[in-house]
Amino acid sequence: MSHTTRDKKKLLNRVRRIKGQVEAIERALEEERGCNDVLQQITSCRGAMNGLLAVVLEDHIRTHLVDVEGAGDNDQRSATEQLIEVVHSYFK
């Protein structure tokens, strides 16, 4: 079973929240709100997208790129954790 299938409900909930944020940006532009409001909504949406990307990417690394279950040595697990830490820091 794919990790996106296993976490389907959580991922879809995130996507629906992002959809709502994008619709809020559209409304703000239609209502000609100030730049600060629009920029704040855009950055919030970008943060949500980055969060979704980080979750899917982390699961992809754990599931498809590194066989954590089969790795017997600590170096392999350490490398996995380091890679995931770098990915998370990139999206902050």
Summary of the structure (lengths in Angstrom):
residues: 92
radius of gyration: 17.5
end to end distance: 29.4
largest distance: 58.2
contacts: 220
relative contact order: 0.12
helix: 82%
strand: 0%
